[in-house]
Amino acid sequence: MGKENKKKPRAAALILAGGAGSRMGSDKQYLNLCSKPMIEWTVSAFEDSALFSEIILVLSPENIKKHGAWWKGRGVKLAGAGSSRMGSLENGFKKVSARSVIVAVHDGARPLVSREVIAECLARAFKTGAAVPGVALKDTVKKLSKDGKNFEATLERGAYMAVQTPQCYRRSLLKRALDTPGARRDCTDDSQLLEVLGVKPAVVISNYSNLKVTTPEDLIIAEALMKVKETVKRAQPRARFGFGYDIHRLAGGRPLIMGGVKLDYSKGLLGHSDGDVVLHAVCDALLGSVAAGEIGVYFPPTDLTIMGISSVDIAEKTLKIMQARKAVIVNLDVTIVAEEPKMKPYYELIRKSLAKIFKLELDSVNIKAKSREGLGEVGRGEAIVCYAVASVVK
């Protein structure tokens, strides 16, 4: 297999959220941020990244008691907080599966971490063993006197960075650091453990929005940044999909209309409308893609005023609903199941008709057909079935 087909290494996210929040004056992990507890935003950033095979959340015993069942139901592993950051790290690391190659250690109070930063840290750690994100210092940095009353010297700002998380490590390296005698247990930063091993983590350039919420002022900034992030996220088009199905009986004395095309056949499809099974399935798929119900809501079979209505009119109504919901059709994939007539001679006619009706390029419409090999009502030539899948962006 080529390199592009190889599976990504398994990764574990270890989120440390057991701190008391003394500078915040309350349990900061469960402070509301845009109407949701901050820790939920943080965990969601790792879940939504789709880069991790497991997530371990380190919480205080009180929060495990209050919220543990909810987190377990969400598929998150839990570990109890230690008396220090390193104690919490050790407790959480014990829950990491031996199958995970990379461990990403993250602060629970950094809810605005981006997928790009997470992915880059993982990739660099896989190559080099360890990677730490950081940002350049904005302010001048000075050295304090021992009594803290005076500034003694100005440091070269360009030689320093403010580090963030997730700090990513090969699992074997992190285990070695945790097991090494003499490794500091009063570290405020996980990568300090590596210094006793002489390991120098790779630098990953991060961004200033990946701030750690430590003080009330930080929470105000995080709230503002999260609102912007969510607004942008909602404004971006998202892919959506819908599925449609329909079946109609065949009967003599009716025209056979399929996808807006009249086929040369001795029977037609029974229905309150013209019985166009293809357009009905496609319209239901489109309505489903934007959660707008199905065609029976807009054209109920009890409405005698629309008896015999052309399914093209149903399609036009569906298009208006799609436009009102700001959804753009990407493509249609249609499967007709019929014993007779043979559909293959009509493929291109139906494709062109659907493309015209739904205002699409021809290469955005696919038609195929199957038989039931003589099985059931379709196999006996009593009915025709249609399945449709629609993809849209909204």
Buried (B, 14 or more C-beta within 10 A) or exposed (E): EEEEEEEBBBBBBBBBBBBEBEEBEEBBBBBEBBEEBBBBBBBEBBBEBEBBBBBBBBBBEEBBEEBBEEBEEEEBBBBBBBEBBBBBBBBBBEBBEEEBBBBBBBBBBBBBBBEEBBBBBBBBBBEBBBBBBBBEBEEEEEEEEEEEEEEEEEEEBEEEBBBBBBBBBBBEBBBBBBEEEEBEBEBEBBBBBBBEBEBEBBEBEBBEBBBBBBBEEBBEBBBEBBEEBEEEEEEEEEEBEBEBBBBBBBBEEBEBBBBBBEBEBEBBBEBBBBBBBBBBBBBBBBBBBBEBEBBEEBBEEEEEEBEEBBBBBBBEBBBEBBEEBEBEBBBBBBBBBBBEBEBEEBBEBBBBBBBEBBEBEEEBBBBEBBBBEEEEBBBEBEBBBBBBBBBBBB
